[in-house]
Amino acid sequence: MLFTDLPVMKYLANTVDVLLVWYVIYKIIMIVRGTKAVQFLKGIFVILIVRLISQIFHFQTLFWITDQIISWGFLAIIIIFQPELRRALEQLGRGKFFSRSGASEEEVHEKVVESIIKAVEYMAKRRIGALISVERETGMGDYVETGIGVDSKISSELLINIFIPNTPLHDGAVILQKDRVAAAACYLPLSESPFISKELGTRHRAAIGISEVTDSITVVVSEETGGISLTKNGKLHRDLNKDTFREMLTNELIASKVVKQASSTRWNWRGKRDG
């Protein structure tokens, strides 16, 4: 009690308290990042802004609606974020909540790109059908749950073995999350676009479909022709040669990431200089 009455000890306690809260918030953001929870958090932020505006300008009806949403929001968050909350509790129980991250994102993407390229080239030569989807910002947890969990570090050999014909995991898609094969034999949504060529089969339609609802990069190897295709943002790039395929995959998973990081660093540096 004697030490807690000292002003220095109070300041120290408050500082430690704030640092611990910020660290917990940071770890929660790292867990939520790359999942659909991010989109819900953006929605909550919009609701808070609308509530503030309605309060300032005395929009009574709008204020009442947003107030009701916020009042019941806690229960909704528990229901909506149930997978993320479960994942956080699991990591806390395993002691991973306070662990540090491993390799950098650039190194992870480089490994992913090389593994995919090597596996795809092997399967294209032998006309082994394949469907590989790489998760980026938008989470693909819902689609991972439709398949068979693998949770293994990515390698070209593993990808090839998964798509060997007449094996249990051959049908469906493989979903990659960071440097891991999350699941195989996953079901992806088929595109309903009327402009898709009738020559294309289920794999290509699934690749286009998943690119319409997420920002993932999906690679298709045709079982009939051995052709390599890539989908992004609802667009299909068909019959790519090896060099073009490597260039596109590298640009999407490595180069674009480096540009974003450089832009963010430059902006922060300019902000500090202007300040």
Phi, psi and omega per residue, in radians:
M1 nan -0.596 -3.124
L2 -1.137 -0.752 -3.102
F3 -1.277 -0.573 -3.106
T4 -1.242 -0.330 3.115
D5 -1.409 -0.257 -3.139
L6 -1.257 2.379 -3.141
P7 -1.025 -0.669 -3.125
V8 -1.103 -0.747 -3.139
M9 -1.163 -0.598 3.104
K10 -1.156 -0.771 3.114
Y11 -1.104 -0.701 3.140
L12 -1.145 -0.746 3.125
A13 -1.102 -0.734 3.121
N14 -1.142 -0.683 3.121
T15 -1.118 -0.817 3.113
V16 -1.086 -0.684 3.130
D17 -1.073 -0.811 -3.137
V18 -1.138 -0.750 -3.137
L19 -1.092 -0.709 3.115
L20 -1.132 -0.732 3.126
V21 -1.110 -0.766 3.133
W22 -1.122 -0.643 3.134
Y23 -1.170 -0.722 3.103
V24 -1.104 -0.744 3.108
I25 -1.086 -0.720 3.120
Y26 -1.066 -0.788 -3.138
K27 -1.141 -0.631 3.102
I28 -1.135 -0.736 3.111
I29 -1.090 -0.696 3.127
M30 -1.128 -0.607 3.124
I31 -1.267 -0.716 -3.080
V32 -1.328 -0.495 -3.067
R33 -0.995 2.358 -3.138
G34 1.472 0.159 3.104
T35 -2.059 3.000 3.122
K36 -1.204 -0.254 3.125
A37 -1.076 -0.500 3.128
V38 -1.057 -0.742 3.134
Q39 -1.124 -0.679 3.100
F40 -1.154 -0.667 3.108
L41 -1.109 -0.664 3.073
K42 -1.107 -0.697 3.109
G43 -1.103 -0.716 3.112
I44 -1.107 -0.697 3.126
F45 -1.088 -0.698 3.099
V46 -1.114 -0.729 3.129
I47 -1.085 -0.710 3.119
L48 -1.116 -0.687 3.114
I49 -1.138 -0.770 3.122
V50 -1.074 -0.710 3.124
R51 -1.098 -0.723 3.133
L52 -1.127 -0.753 3.133
I53 -1.127 -0.762 3.139
S54 -1.123 -0.553 3.106
Q55 -1.259 -0.673 -3.132
I56 -1.173 -0.755 -3.074
F57 -1.667 0.110 3.054
H58 1.064 0.772 3.008
F59 -1.485 1.622 -2.960
Q60 -1.098 -0.803 -3.098
T61 -1.141 -0.822 3.135
L62 -1.116 -0.663 3.109
F63 -1.124 -0.729 3.138
W64 -1.116 -0.725 -3.135
I65 -1.111 -0.854 -3.138
T66 -1.148 -0.580 3.107
D67 -1.149 -0.677 3.088
Q68 -1.166 -0.687 3.119
I69 -1.088 -0.766 -3.140
I70 -1.180 -0.659 -3.125
S71 -1.077 -0.681 3.131
W72 -1.658 0.061 -3.054
G73 -1.144 -0.594 -3.093
F74 -1.070 -0.779 3.104
L75 -1.138 -0.680 3.135
A76 -1.137 -0.669 3.131
I77 -1.093 -0.730 3.131
I78 -1.078 -0.695 -3.124
I79 -1.271 -0.807 -3.064
I80 -1.227 -0.732 -3.063
F81 -1.637 0.359 -3.099
Q82 -0.961 -0.795 3.122
P83 -1.090 -0.709 -3.129
E84 -1.191 -0.703 3.104
L85 -1.119 -0.694 3.103
R86 -1.120 -0.720 3.134
R87 -1.124 -0.687 3.133
A88 -1.139 -0.735 3.123
L89 -1.166 -0.634 3.099
E90 -1.125 -0.764 3.130
Q91 -1.156 -0.630 3.095
L92 -1.129 -0.712 3.121
G93 -1.186 -0.533 3.136
R94 -1.521 -0.073 -3.135
G95 1.409 0.275 -3.100
K96 -1.641 -0.107 -3.054
F97 -1.135 -0.580 -3.104
F98 -1.825 0.224 3.129
S99 -1.422 2.756 3.140
R100 -1.588 2.741 3.125
S101 -1.297 2.745 -3.089
G102 -1.555 -2.063 -3.068
A103 -1.181 2.763 3.121
S104 -1.218 2.823 -3.118
E105 -1.126 -0.636 3.141
E106 -1.101 -0.762 3.115
E107 -1.125 -0.672 3.121
V108 -1.091 -0.810 -3.115
H109 -1.168 -0.627 3.096
E110 -1.086 -0.743 3.119
K111 -1.146 -0.718 3.116
V112 -1.073 -0.812 -3.116
V113 -1.066 -0.837 -3.114
E114 -1.122 -0.679 3.137
S115 -1.159 -0.746 3.137
I116 -1.136 -0.803 -3.105
I117 -1.055 -0.823 -3.125
K118 -1.087 -0.765 -3.133
A119 -1.178 -0.744 -3.108
V120 -1.153 -0.735 3.114
E121 -1.091 -0.698 3.108
Y122 -1.108 -0.820 -3.083
M123 -1.259 -0.568 3.124
A124 -1.135 -0.683 3.130
K125 -1.102 -0.604 -3.064
R126 -1.782 0.131 3.123
R127 0.936 0.857 3.061
I128 -1.688 2.034 -3.121
G129 -1.127 2.429 -3.115
A130 -2.621 2.658 3.100
L131 -2.500 1.917 -3.057
I132 -2.166 2.155 -3.128
S133 -2.041 2.255 -3.099
V134 -1.841 2.068 3.121
E135 -1.245 2.420 3.068
R136 -2.115 -2.022 -3.082
E137 -1.314 -0.749 -3.134
T138 -1.345 2.217 -3.123
G139 -1.177 2.574 3.141
M140 -2.126 0.462 -3.100
G141 -1.033 -0.631 -3.140
D142 -1.097 -0.659 -3.121
Y143 -1.380 -0.528 3.068
V144 -1.077 -0.669 -3.107
E145 -1.191 -0.313 3.121
T146 -1.385 -0.239 -3.101
G147 -1.842 -2.812 3.132
I148 -1.839 2.122 -3.083
G149 -1.080 2.357 3.096
V150 -2.022 -0.897 3.095
D151 0.839 1.033 -3.127
S152 -2.311 2.662 3.090
K153 -1.075 2.455 -3.061
I154 -1.258 2.466 3.017
S155 -2.703 2.671 3.139
S156 -1.109 -0.633 -3.138
E157 -1.113 -0.706 3.132
L158 -1.148 -0.752 3.130
L159 -1.087 -0.728 3.132
I160 -1.111 -0.796 -3.117
N161 -1.111 -0.603 3.140
I162 -1.097 -0.690 -3.032
F163 -1.655 0.127 3.052
I164 -1.052 2.270 -3.095
P165 -0.997 2.643 3.082
N166 1.129 0.508 3.025
T167 -1.983 2.767 -3.048
P168 -1.040 -0.510 -3.066
L169 -1.739 0.109 -3.043
H170 -1.124 -0.800 -3.108
D171 -1.344 2.536 3.124
G172 1.671 -3.002 -3.046
A173 -1.903 2.667 2.976
V174 -1.747 2.308 3.124
I175 -1.954 2.205 3.140
L176 -1.818 2.322 3.058
Q177 -2.154 1.965 -3.046
K178 1.010 -2.081 -3.103
D179 -1.835 0.428 -3.081
R180 -2.229 2.583 2.986
V181 -1.493 1.839 -3.047
A182 -1.244 -0.840 -3.080
A183 -2.782 2.806 3.080
A184 -2.228 2.931 -3.119
A185 1.007 0.679 -3.131
C186 -1.511 2.623 3.083
Y187 -1.692 2.197 3.096
L188 -1.914 2.609 -3.127
P189 -1.192 2.359 3.124
L190 -1.428 2.432 3.097
S191 -1.239 2.443 3.107
E192 -1.823 0.276 -3.125
S193 -1.149 2.306 3.132
P194 -1.356 -0.112 -3.077
F195 -1.620 -0.001 3.131
I196 -1.310 2.365 -3.140
S197 -1.090 2.449 3.125
K198 -1.217 -0.194 3.094
E199 -1.241 -0.411 -3.061
L200 -1.404 2.482 -3.117
G201 -1.677 -2.859 -3.059
T202 -1.123 -0.671 -3.117
R203 -1.047 -0.812 -3.111
H204 -1.168 -0.694 3.115
R205 -1.137 -0.658 3.100
A206 -1.185 -0.677 3.123
A207 -1.113 -0.738 3.101
I208 -1.186 -0.711 -3.118
G209 -1.056 -0.787 -3.117
I210 -1.229 -0.511 3.118
S211 -1.307 -0.302 3.100
E212 -1.410 -0.442 -3.074
V213 -1.918 -0.183 3.086
T214 -2.394 3.016 3.084
D215 -1.709 0.377 -3.109
S216 -1.206 2.769 3.006
I217 -1.848 2.179 -3.068
T218 -2.133 2.322 -3.109
V219 -1.949 2.392 -3.134
V220 -2.183 2.332 2.981
V221 -1.983 2.129 -3.104
S222 -1.292 2.297 3.121
E223 -1.308 -0.439 -3.094
E224 -1.480 -0.759 -3.044
T225 -1.948 -0.296 -3.053
G226 1.363 0.140 3.142
G227 -1.216 2.575 -3.129
I228 -1.834 2.267 3.123
S229 -2.260 2.748 3.135
L230 -2.436 2.391 3.128
T231 -2.109 2.498 3.039
K232 -2.761 2.461 3.106
N233 0.915 0.651 3.095
G234 1.365 0.126 -3.131
K235 -1.964 2.457 -3.126
L236 -1.885 2.230 3.061
H237 -1.908 1.884 -2.977
R238 -1.689 2.732 2.988
D239 0.825 0.992 3.116
L240 -1.435 2.431 3.016
N241 -1.391 3.024 -3.019
K242 -1.063 -0.760 -3.089
D243 -1.170 -0.768 3.132
T244 -1.129 -0.727 3.129
F245 -1.076 -0.787 3.128
R246 -1.089 -0.750 -3.123
E247 -1.117 -0.777 -3.126
M248 -1.144 -0.781 -3.117
L249 -1.133 -0.715 3.118
T250 -1.134 -0.744 -3.137
N251 -1.105 -0.679 -3.071
E252 -1.347 -0.666 -3.016
L253 -1.771 -0.308 -3.108
I254 -2.108 -1.028 -3.036
A255 -1.065 -0.769 -3.121
S256 -1.119 -0.593 3.125
K257 -1.193 -0.718 3.128
V258 -1.123 -0.722 3.126
V259 -1.083 -0.761 3.129
K260 -1.094 -0.756 -3.134
Q261 -1.147 -0.719 3.132
A262 -1.135 -0.713 3.123
S263 -1.118 -0.734 3.129
S264 -1.129 -0.727 3.135
T265 -1.135 -0.739 3.139
R266 -1.108 -0.698 -3.140
W267 -1.139 -0.762 3.119
N268 -1.099 -0.690 -3.116
W269 -1.170 -0.701 3.123
R270 -1.155 -0.648 3.111
G271 -1.103 -0.717 3.137
K272 -1.173 -0.701 -3.118
R273 -1.169 -0.738 3.113
D274 -1.139 -0.560 3.139
G275 -1.244 nan nan
